Structures are given as structure tokens and as C-alpha cells.
């Protein structure tokens, strides 16, 4: 007979345990979420006690409920309203809040006005509509943010965005609990803020007479010669600042110095080293002409910042400090005089001198300077903070020196990079930053101590707009990637990526659609894997998502009358042994998603090295080593603008690897593909040395100089093994971005003709 005490205990557990194991629908996920049986049903009117929240929050909540759910919050003064707000006087965590939903009442408890705003946005995400019912599942939530700085950046210099567009950006930020808007207001290609003492900054500096077409690396370049520009008046800036404050978003303005100053120097050339009048450039990149370091220029920037401080209450003021070539300074008598008079060692210390002067001014006004990690070069004032964009090392170095840091590495936080491997993606700067990669980001490096990690304020994503000309493209590049970053920065314990993906698809893509956001559908794209086969390689496209099926239509066939078939996965095999006469052919494989039949294109090329084994003597950098065993022989040609998932990146002056052809082969030509993008520190190598052998004992060597338009090299030899030696530049030349550093060498497909 079974033990009656055990049976009774089980029955009691079933009766009294109401908690349901369920996935939280909120992004970013709260600290804790417990769901219970039952739900709160909304009627047309909900009796609400707003007594303990500010008027702006009452209006915001009321407006959202009415617009989204057609429910009017009826304000009453009662001890037992259906929906009530309570003020928690003290809490361990800043901006802590609670939400308690029962079938007969809802209670939202907050520690601050900001936490109340966060609670309202979380509550709005809890509401479900099914048929005629609008309801919230009974639940209990406790929540608070992980990081103090939860930021999104917007460059309005390369392309200008209106006040209303900036407000919409802030709205979307705030809904997903970002609290810092980094407003990049000045750069080479446009000055966007009115400065009353210097009217020519907007009269001249806000307008350019041309804009480069296509990508920076496109050859030959062409230009759109329409006048382009715009700026914000000081009244408009005040309006945006006030609007952001109502959404508990702090705006950090950026006024670039000493580099990225061509727009300012077009207006006031006397503050350059040469004094030569130049137009506002319509080309992207880094320019030699930067601010002169003489006293008059520093005073000019202090005058500008004096007006900026009147407009922005932010504790932090961003001054840029990145990508400032020193060639003009080296030849400038005024700059060399400053170096001599202040016992500075070089031009890097001169930049530090410049930044320290600005820092002293900001400190005297009770503000804090923040700049890109280049401001560390030559020494940094104790009061300054650092935004680390060239990886995390600059941030680690700054923390070790006692500086506050915001992490913003290009590897995870640059939203101007490609977000999928689909060849149909719109033009982007380059690189590859997927939704999943952002979700994996950890702002606190492992090698920091607990005490040091407290100096990491948080992180932000950067949206540079060279290739983002309008609001629709801005939304496409930002969302839903911003939601992944919001999880990283808010959630103390974030869900798995799969759970996040499910919540995003089930709930939040619909919310974004409601908010008229042109979000990217890359989250739906299948996972692509490439593997070796005995005869070549195989591409496999597979997805576990229930939202769609693939449609395979006539892959590698010409028969337009063949039937369309549906699959959850598709495999494509490429056989190197079936290539006639060593010729190569470009093919396109079209796939379609069942949602809106959006095509996914894969461009690949057949050749004789497909899937052959490669032995790396020199390893690629971990950041750019995607599928390294096959990357050079997978048939997929790296695109320009570059997508880093398609290229191997090396940060060494010499690259060595060997390919085994498996059998003796007559080789006429070898083909190598390199990327050149000097703005990203990626340079062509100087020399290629090819060695061939049939037995790995005797080797024949061929040496070739690398030129821009040549990628095929004739050898006419039989070989079973090919060794490749690529010799790169020792350092990046003067007057190029990253001068003095080891350049990157990016390689893609290697092929042969026989």
C-alpha cells in the first residue's frame, strides 16, 4: 500500500502551489518573474489611483493604454482601487520596482520616477489581446537595472535626422529601458548644432555640396552633387533635451576635437594648421586637416562648449578625440611651438595636452569629459572617462588607471555593420554583428577584479550613418539588435538566447510593427553551416523556428515548369570533380521565407580547391576566424563592402599556410583574393610567395608583387601541395588611419586553374 502521508503531501502541493513555469514576455527580462494561475481582465474603464506618481507618467500611461488597448484609466481616490501605484521609500538597488498582478487588482510599486516609468513599460508588455479579451496573466515581478549607462548613439553628421525622427528614436530607446542617448552632433561631413557666437558653423559647416555614392571603397567613385545638410537650432535642442528627460533619457552631446573637424574648419579655416579654405567634404573617412593645437583654437572650442553646456544638463560631455592624424601638426610651426613650450615629447602628448585643456574647462563647470579610447594616448586627466571602441583593451587600460569606462567595442556594438549573411542585405559600412553576437556581449572583461569592474559604467551601441540615409534604414539597422543589447545592459540574469529569440518573435516584433518600425527580419533567417564532403563541400540551411518553411524552387535547374517543394532544411552539395576544364561559374541559389517571401541569396563559385584541407602555420585573429578551416575554400566570395563572416583577418606581418590538393595536379594559375579598406586599417599585402611540390621535399618558389587590380598569378607547374606566404606591410604608413600600427590583412577565396 502506498504511504498515505506522501499522497496527502502531493495533494497539498497541487492545491496550494499556484506558480506556473512560464517564459516572461518582457524585454529586457526582469530580475525575477513568477507567473500564477488566473488573469486580470480589462474592461473599458479601469479604476486607478495615480496619487503617488508624477503627472507626466500618468499622462504617458493613460495615453498608451488608450491607444494600444482601448482602455481608459479612470482616476479615483480610493484605498482599494483596481490598479494602484505605491512608493517604496528605500531599496537596495537603484530604480527598483515591483509589479503584482492578481485577478482582482494590480499593484505597481516604485522607488523613483524613473523606476515607475520602467515599470509602466514592463506592464504594457505584459498585456495580451486574444479575441475580445484584453488581459494580464497573474504574476509577480521584481526588477532593477544591471548597469548605470545603457546607451544608444546616433550620428547625425553624415546623414541628418529631423527633430521628430530623433524623438521617435528616443521613444524606442526608452521603451526598452535605454537611458543614455549619445548625440553625435559634429564631424567632417556636417556641423549640426547652432552656436550663436560662431554663426558660420551652421551657415557653412552644416552643408556639403556633394555626397559620395555607393560605398567608400567603390572604384571609381561617383558623387551626388545635390546640396545636403541641416542643423538644430538651440531652441530645437532644448525641445529634444526636455522631451528626452520626460522619458528618463539623458542626452550626452558629442562635439568632435581635435580630429573630425573639417566641417568646422570649412567655416573657420583660421583654426586649422594651414589656414586654407576647404569645403565640407562629401567623402567618408579620416582627413589630415584637424584643429591646430594653438591657444586660439582651444579657446574657440571652449567658447563652443560654453554654449553646449547651457543646452545640455548632462554630467558627461563627449569630445571625441579619435582618429586624429598628426601629419599637419608635425609640419605646423604653431603646434611645434606648443610642444616646445610645454616640454612635450611628441604629437601624441600634444593631443593629450589639447584634451587636458578641454577637460580642465569642463571640470571647472562641474562636468566630466568623456572621449573615445584614443584620448588615453599621451596621458589622461584623472577626471576624464573613456569610451572603448577599438575592442575592450582601451577600456581595461583606462580602468587600471582609475578612469570610468563605457564599453562600446566594434566587435559587438557597431550597428552600422551587417547583421546577416544574406547577400541581399542593404549596403553597410562593413563587418558582421549579428543579433546573437550582440546578445553574447559581456561589458565587464573577465580579467578585471570586482573593485575594478565597478568602474565599468555600462555600454552602448554606435550607429554611424555613412550608409544610413533615412529613418527607415536607421530603424532597420537598429532593431531588433537594440533589444538584444537592452538585455545585456539591464538584465541581472538574462535568459538564454533561444528564449530571447522566442519572446522577440512571439511578442516584440509585433510591438515594433505597431510602433511603425522598419525592423530587420534577419532573426528569421536560417542558420547556415558549411561542411566538407569527400568530393567538395555542402551548404546546409536549417531553422527550428515554426514561423516559416523554406520554399525550394528549381535549385541549379533551368526547368521553369518543375514543382515548388517545401522544406524545413535545404542542403546544396558542390562537387569540385565535376567542374569542366577548370572553369569557374557563378551561381545564385534563391530561398524564400514563408512569412513574406523575402529572398535569401547565396552567391558562390565553383572551383578546384573546394573543401580541400588547409594547414595554418599562421593563425587568423580570433575576431575574424569564422569557419577558418573552410573559409578560404568554401566557394563563397567575400563581398565589398566587407562582411567579416566571409573573410579571414590577420594582424601579423607574415601569413603562412599550406593546401593539400590530394593528388598531383597541373596548375596554370593561382588566385588569391584580398580586401582593401584603409579606413578600417585593412591594407593589401606587399608580396605573395607561392611554393609548389609533388612530394613535400623539393619545392619550386614563385614570388609576386601585389597590386590593386591583380589577383591571378601564373606558375605553370604540377603540384600536390601548395604553400602560401603573404608578406604584409610592417606598419600602416603615415597619414593613414591607424598610422604606426600593424595593418590588417583580410583574405578570402583561394583558387587554381589547371
N, C-alpha and C positions, 0 to 999 in steps of 0.2 A: 504494500500500500504506500502511496506517495505521502510525504510528510505534509500534514495539513498546515503547519506554520509557514512552510515555504510557499504553499499555494496562496495563503492569505496575504503574505508579503507581496507576491506578484500582483495580486488583485489590487492591493493598496497603491502600489506604484502606478498601475494602469489608471486608477481613479484620480489620484492627486497630481500626477505629472502631466502638465499641460504643454510643456515646451516641445516644440517641433523642430527637428533638424531641418533647416532651410537656408537657402542662399540669400544673402542680403542684396536687395535691388539698388542700393545706394552706391554711387561713385563720387568721390573716393569712399571706400568702405570705412565704416566707423570702428572705433576701438572694440566695441562689443555689440552684438546683435543677437537677441533671443526672440524667437517667434513662438506665438501661442495659438491655441485653438480659438476660433471665433474672429469676428471682424467688426470694425466700426463702419456703419453705413451712413453716407452723407445724404442729407435732404437738400432742398433748395436753400434753406436757411440753416445756419449753424450758430447757436448762441455762443458768443466768445467774450472772454474777459481780457481786454488789451491793457489793463491798468498798469502793468509793470514793464511795458516795452515802449520805446520811443515812437513818435508819430510817423516817422519815415518808414519804420519797419511795419507798422500797422498798415499803412497805405500799400506798401510793396506786397505784403501777404494777401491783402484783400484783393488787389488787382490781379495777382497771379491766379488765385482761386477762382475768380470770376471769369477770367479769360480762358484758362485751361480746362476748368472743371464745371463751369456754370453754377458755382455755389457761392452764395453771398454770406459773408461772415457778419452776423448781426451782433453788434456790440451791446453788451448788457453789463450792469453792475450787480454781481451776484456771487455768493460764496461757493456756489456749486454750478458753474457754467458747464456746458458740454465740452468746450475747448478753452483751456486756460494757460496763461503764461505765469511762471513763478521766477523770482530772482533768487539765485543761490548766492549767499553773501561771501562765501570763501570756498576755494577748491585748490587741490594740489596742483592742477595743470591749468595753464593759461588757456582761455577761450573754451573751457569745458562746458558741455551741455548734456542734457538728458531728454529723451522722448519716451513717454509711457502711453501706449495706446491700449485701451480696453474697449469692450463692446459698447459701453455706455458713456465713456468720456475719454478725452485726450489731455495729457498734461505735458507741457514743454517747459523745462527748467534750464535757466541760463546763468552764466557768471558775468557776462559782459554783453554790450550791444552787438559786438562782432559775433560772439558765440550764438546770440539769438538769431542773427542773420544766417549763420551756418546751419542752425537747427531748422529754420524755416525752409531752406533749400533742401535739406535732407528729407524733411517731412513731405515736401512737394514730390520728391522722387518715390516716396512710399505709396502714393495714391495710385490706385488702379481703376480702370474703367472696363467693365465687361458687360456688354449688352446695355441694359438700362441702369445697371448698378454702378455707383461710384463709392469706393470703399478703401479702407486701410486695414491690412491684416493686423490683428493684435500682436504687439511686440514691445520690447524694451530695448532702448538704445542708450549707451553712454559713449561719449566721443570727445576727442580733443586732437589738435594737430601735432604732428611729429616735429616739423621744422618751422622756424620763425619766418624764413624767407622762402616763399612759394611763388616763383616768378615766371612771367612770360614777357618777352621782349618784342618790340616791333620797330623795324627800320622804316621810317617814312621819308628818308632822304633819297634813296634810289628810286622808289615809287611813292607817290604821295597818296594819303588816305584822308578822307574828309572827317570833320568832327563827328558826324553821325556814324560813320564807319568805325571810328576809334571807340565811340560809345558802345557800339554793338560788340566789339572785341572785348571791352571791359565787362559788359554784361555776361558774356560767355565765360570769361575768366572767373568772375565772381560766383557764378552758379556752381562751378566746380572747385570752389574754395581756394583759388589762387588769390594772393593778397598783395602782390607787387607787380606793377606794370612798368617795365623799363622802356622808356620812350626815347628812341634814338633819333634825335632831332637835327643833327648836323653831320655832314660828311662831304666827301669830294663832290658828289653829284647834286647837292642841294642843301641850302640852309632854310630851315622850316619854322623858325620862331622869330617873331618880331622883337627887335632890340631898338628901343626908341633913340638911344644915343648914337646908334650906327644904322641909319635907315637903309644904306646901300646893301646891307646884309640880305635884306629881302627884296629890295628894288632890283639888285643884280644877282646876288648869290642864290636866290630861290628859283632861278630859271636857267635852263640849258637849251641850247639851240639844236641839239641832236641827241639821239639815244641809239646805242648800238643794237642792231638786230641780232636775232638768234642768240648763240652763246658766245662768251668772251673768246673761246678757243676756235670759233669758226673761221675758216680761211678760204677765200678772202672775206674780210669784214665789210659789212654794209651798214648804213645808218638810216634811221627815220629822222628826217630833218624838221619835223614839227617842233615848235617851241613847247617845252614841257616844264611843269613846276607847280608851285603853290606854297603857301605858308599859313601858319596860325597866328592870328593877332593875339595880343596879350589878353584881350577880353575872352577870346575863344579858349585860350589856355586855362584861364581861370574857370571858365564854364566846365571844361573837361575835368579839371582837378576837383572841383566841387562835386561833379557827378560821380567820379571815382570814389570820393570819400563817402558818398551815400551808399556805395556798395562795399565799403570797408576794404578798398584797394588803395594802396599808397603808390603814387607815381614817382619814379626815380628818373629825372631827366638826364640825358647824356649830351654834353657839349664836347665834341672831339678836340683833342690837342695832344701833342704838337702836330701829329700827322692827321691824315684825312681832312685836310683843311683847304682844299682847292676852291671850294665854293666861297669860303670867307675871303680867301686871297684874291679871287676874281673881283670881289667888291673893294677890298683894301689891300692892293699889292704891296704897299709900303711895309707891311708886316711879314713879308717873305724875305728870303735871303738875297734874291736878285732884284726885287722891285719891279720885275717885268709884268705887264698886264697880260693875263690869260683868261680865256673863257671858262665857264663852269663846264667840266668835261662830261661828255656823253658816253664815255667808255668806263667799264668797271675795272677794278684792280687797285694797285697801290702806286702812288705817284711820288716822284722825287721832291716836288715842291711842298714843303711843310712850313709851319710857322718858324720864323727866325727866333732865336733864343734871347734876343736883346731885351732890355728893360721895357722899351715901348710896347713890344708885343705882349709881354706878360701883363703889363698894365691894361692893355686892350682886352685881354681875356678876363681880367679881374673886373673890368667895367661890365662886360657881358654877364658874368656870373652874378654881379650885384643885382642886375635886373632879374635874372633867373631865380635868385633866392626869394625875391618878392612874390614870385608867382607860384613857387613850389615849396610847401612846408616840409618836404621830406628831409629826414635826418641825413640820408646819403645823397650825394651829388656825384654822378658818374662823369669822368673827364676823359674817357677813352684811354689814350696812352699806347695804343697798339700800332704796329706796322708803320713805324716812322723811320724811313730810310735816312741815313746820316750823310749822304754824299754832299748835299748842299751845305750842311754845317761844316764839313771838312774844308770846304773851299771858301767859306764866308768869313770875312775879317771880323765882323761883329761877334759871331759865335766863337771864333778862336780867341778873341779878346776876353769874353766871359770865362772861357776855360782857363786862360792865363791868370786873370784877376782873382779867380776863386780856387786856384790850385787844384783843378780837376784833372783827372788822368786821361780821359778820352771823351768821346761824344756820348757814350752810354751814361757816363756820370753827368754829362751836360743835360741829358733828358731827365735824369733824377733831380738835378738842380731846378729845372723848369717845373717839374711836378711838385717838388717840395715848396716852391714859392706859392703855387696854387693851393696846396694843402694848408700852408700857414694862413692864407686868407680865409679859407673855408672854416678852419678851426677857430679863428678869431670871431667868426659869426655863429659859432655853436653847431656847425655842421661837420660831416665826415666825408672825406674823399674816398671814392671807390673807383678802381680802374681795371683794365684788362691786365693779365699777369705780366706783360712786358714792363709794367711800372716797377717791378722788383729789380730790374737790371740797373746796376749802379747804386743801389741802396734805396730804402723807402722810409718815409716818416712813420713813427710809431702809431700815429692816429689813423693812418690810411687802411682801407680794406682792399682786398684783391678779388677779382672775378676771374676764375681759372678756366680758360677756354682751350689752351693748347694741351689737352689732356688734363690729368689731375695733379701732375708733378708740381706745377706752379702753385697750386693750392696747398699742397703738402709743405713746400718750401716756405710759403707765407705763414702757415700755421706754426711751423717750427720757429719762425721769427716773432711769433706772438700776434700776428695780424688776423682779424676776422676775415672769413673767406666765404664766397658764394661759388659753388661748383657749377660749371657750365661747359663741360668738355665737348668738343666737336664730335667725339665718338658716339655720344648718346643724346646730346641736347641741341643738335642743329636741325631745325625743322625745314631748312631750305635744301636738305638732302633728299634723295629718292627714298620712297617708303615701300616700294615693291620691286620685284624683278620683272614685272610686266613691261615688255618693250613698248607698250602703248602709253606709258606714263608721260605726262607733260614735261617739258624741259625744266631742269632743276640745276642748281649750282654744281652738284656732283656728290659723290659719297653715297652711303646707304645707311639709313637709320629707320629700321622697321618698328612697328608697334611693339613687338615682343622685345626687341633690344632696349627700347626706352623703358619698358616695364622691368627689365632686369637691372636697371641702373641703381647703384648704391652711392649716394653722395659722400658718405664717410669712408675714406680709404681704410683698409684693414690695418695698415701699419701705424696708425695714429693711436696714441694712448687715449684712455677715457677722458682725461683732462684736456688733451689737445683737441679731441673731437668736438668739444663744446664750442670751439671757435668756428666750426662749420655752421654758418647761419642757415644754410639750405642750398637750393639750386634753382636754376631757371633754364627754360628753353629759349633759344635765339632764333628769330625769324628775320633773316636778311632778304631783302626784296629785289635783288637784281632781276630775278626771273619770276617775280610775283607782281604783275602789273595792275591787278584789280582785286576787289574784295572776294569774289568767287574763288579765285586762285588762292588767296590768303586763307580762306576757310578750308579749302581742300588740303593745303599743306599743314594746317594746324590741327584739324580734327579728323579722326578721334585721337591722334597722337597725344594731344594735350591731356586727355583723360587718363592715359597711361602714366604720364608724369604726375598728375594730381594724386594718383595712388601712391607713388613713390614718396611724395613730399608730405602727404597728410597722414597716411595710414600707418599707425604704430605697428600693426601686424597685417600686412597686405595679403589678400587671397592669392591662390595660385593663378598663373597666367590663364589657364583654361577656364577657371571660374570667372575671372575678369572678362575674358572674351565672351563667355555665355551671357553675362549680365549686360555687356555692351550691346550685343546683338539683340537680345530679347527686349531690352528696355531703352537704352540710351541712344541708339541710332534713331529710334522713333522720336525721342525728345529733341534730338538735333534737327530732325526733319521738321518737327513742329516749330522750331525756332528759325526755320528757313536757313539752315546751314548747309552749304555745299560740301559735305564731308566726303572723304576718300572711302572707297569701298574695298581697299586693299585687305581689310580684315577678312573678307570673304574669299580671297584668292587662295588657291590650293597650295599645299606645301610641295615644293619641287625638290626631288632628290636625284642625284646623278650617280650612277654606279658603273663599275666595269663589267663587261661581259667578255667571253672568250674571243669574240670577233670585233669588239668595239666598246660601245657604251650604251647605257639605257637611261632615258629620261622617264621619271615617274611623277605624275601629278595626282595627288590624293588629298582628300579632306574628310574629316569626320563631321563636319557641320551638316545639320539637317536642312538648312535653308535652301539648298540648291543641289542640282545634279549637273554634271558635265554633259554637254552635247558634243559628240564627236561626229564631224561631218567630212568624210572623204579625205582623211589624212593621207598625204602622199598619193592621192588618186586624182585622176582627171575626169572621172565619170560623174557628171553633174546629176545623173538620174539615180545614183545609189541612195540607199535609205539613210536617214539620220538615226543614230542609236544613242541611248542614254547610259551613262556610267557614273559610278562613284569614284573611279580612278581610271587613269589612262596611262598606258606605257608606250613609249616610242623607242625602238631599237635602231641604232645606227651601226652598220657593218662596214668597217674600213676595207674589207677584202672585196667588196662589190663596187668599188669606185673605178670607173673605166678610165684607163690611160692616165691615172694620177690626177685627173681633173677635179676641181672643186666646184661645188654648186651651192647656192644659197636657197634655203627653203624656209617657208613660213608655215607653222602649224597653228591653225585657229582653234581656240576653245571658247566656249560661251558659258556664262553663268546663267542658271535658270531664273534668277531674280529679274534682271532687266536685260538679259542677253548682252552683257558687256564683254567684248572680246579680250582674251588674254593671248598675246602673241609671243611666240618663241622664235627668235631668229637664230639659226645655227648653220654651220658649214661642214660639209663632209670633207675629210682628208685622211691621209695615210697614217697619222700618228694617234688617231682617236683611241683613247683608253690605254695607251702603252705606258709601261712603268717608268717613273721618274725617280731618280735618286738625288736628293738635295744635299749638297755639301754646304751651301749657304741657305739658312732658313729664312723665310719671309717674316716680316714683323707680325706679331700675333694679331694686331688690329686689322691687318689686310692679308689674311691667310685662309680665306674661305675656300673649303674643299681643295686644299693645296695639292693633294695627290693627283687631282684630275683637272684643276683649273686651267692649266696650260694646254691640255689635250682633250677638252670636253666638247669642242665644236662650237661653243658659244663665244662669239666675238665681243670683246669689251667695247662698250659704246663710248662715244664722246658726245655730250658731257659725260664724264665718267661716273659709273655706278660701282662702288668699291666691292660689291659682291662678285663682280666679274673680273677683277684684276688682282694679281698678287703684288704686294707692296714691299719693297726692300729699302731699309735705311742704312745700307752699307756701301762702301766704295767699290766693292767687287762682289759679283754674284757667280756662283759655280753650281752646275747641276749636270746630270747625265741621263740620257734617254736610251733605253734598250729597245731596238727595233725587232727583236726576237728572231729575225732571220736576215741574211745578207741581202741588202737592197741597193740598187743603183740609184744614187741621189744626184739630181741635176742642181736643184736649188734648195736652200733652206730659207724659211720665212720666219721672222720674229716681229712681234707687234709690241710697241712701246707707247706709253702715254706721255704727252707733254702738257702740263698746266702749271706754268711758273708761278701763278698767283697762289697755288696750293703747295708750292715748294717742290713740285714734281718736274724733273728735268729729264731730257733724253740722255742716255749714256754717251760716252765718247767713243768707245771701241767695242767690237764683238770679236772674240776669238773662237772659231769653230774647230774642233778636233774630231777626226773620224778614225774608226778602227774596225777591223773584222774579228780581231781576237783579243782585244784589250792589252796587247803587248806592243805592237807597232802602231804609232799614231801619226796621221797627217794633219798638219795645222794650217788654218786659213785665217787671216786677220782682215777685218773690215772696219773702216771708219763709219760712224753712224751719222747720217744726215736726215734732215726733217722729212723728206718725201720718199725715202727709200726704206723698204722693209724686206726685200728679197735679195739673197746673196748666192752667187753661183759658185759651186765647188766641183761638180762632175767627178764623184768618187763613189765606189762601192763601200758600204759600211754596214755593220751590225750594231755599232754603238756610236753615239754622238755626244761629245762633251761640249758644253756651252760655258764660256767665260765672258761675262759682261763687265766692262770697266766703266765706272761712273765718274763724274766729276768729284774731286776731293772735297770741295766746298761750293756753296752757292756763291756766284760772283757778286761783286759789289753792285749796288743799285737794283738788285732783285729782291723781292720779298724773301725774308729769311736769310739774307746775306750772312756769310760766315758759318752757316750750319751745313751739315751733310745733307745733300739733296736726296729726295726720294726717287727711286726708280720703280715704275709700275710696268709690269709685263702682263701680256695676255697670251693669246693662242700662238703656239709654235707649230709650224707645218713644214712638210717637204714636198717637192715634186720629183718624180722619177721618170 
